[in-house]
Amino acid sequence: MALVATAKDFVMPRADKATAYPAHDEHPAEHVAVAVDPYDTPEKAAIFKVNWRQNDYLPVFFVVTNDGNQPIALTGMKVELVTANRSKIQPATDDDLERRLSHLKHRPDDTGPLPLPIPKRKPTAGPSKQAQAEIDEAPFRALAVEPHGTHAGFLFFDIENISEPLAGAHLYVTGIKDNSGQELMFFEIPLDKYVPAPAQK
């Protein structure tokens, strides 16, 4: 029996071609385009049950379109958000997200004086089921893009202590390779000119 989606389920937004988004970089000669769509407003972030901004993460919808006749490989792809003050932020890993959402009071490697008597340590709490579901389902995980295809998903950037992460920032993408293993020219996407992406149809 098919499972019926509920209001609590995360649903990935439908992805348009990367060139349809205002914040994109296109390489016409290589037939590849990359786009980003920051989910930086309460209205857009409402697709999540986790309040990522409250947990100091900025979700960015990341879209790769291959309009060529051969597949492209993303296994060596690297993405970096460079802020206006030149801070370089890489997307969070699943472990990073789980650790932040676990709200741990003590780390296993904590050092320091122990209170006496030593209290029994409670089992480490992990993320909630809803949070774990979003960690499992939301991130961009594509390893390749087929000819004339588009893949999308979310990247989560740690913006703790950064009040305006998009102002003057750029997203750099390297390591995308063509079918022969040749690395494509890097992609640079300025985020200071970011405007809302096309309305979903």
C-alpha positions, 0 to 999 in steps of 0.5 A: 500500500502506498504511503500517503504524504501528510502535512508533516512530510518534507516535499522537495520543491520542483526544480526548473532548469537552472537558467530559469533562476535569477542567481545562476551561472551558465556555460553555453559552450559546455551546455551546463548551468548551475543555480542557487535559490536561498530559502532565506524568508519565512515564507520559503522556509515554511516547507521545512518543519525544522527552523534551520535559521534558528539553528544558524543554517541557511538552506540554499536550493542548488540546481544543476542542469545539463543540456548537453548530449553526454552525462556530467559527473558531480562526484568531485564537485566542491561548493563554497560560499564566500561571504563579503568579508572573504569567509569561506563556508562549505556545505554542512555534512549530515553529521554536522546537521545531526550534531547541531540539531541534537542540542547536545549539552555535553560532548563525549570529548568534554574535559574538565573536573567531574562533579562528585558523585558522578551523575549517570549520563543520559543517552545522547539525544539525536535529532527528532524524527522530523529533523532526521527526515529532513536531513535524510531527504533534503540535501543535494546528493546527485552524483551525475546529471544525465543528458538534458537533465536537471538535479536539485536539492538543498545545501545547508551553510553554517551562518552562525555569527553572520548577520547578512550572509548573502550581501556581497557573497558569491557561491563557487562551484568547482570539480564538475567533469564532462563525460571524458573526465575533463573538469569544466570551468568553475561556476561563480554565482553572485548572491548580492543580486539574488531575487526570488526564484520563479513561482512554482507552477 
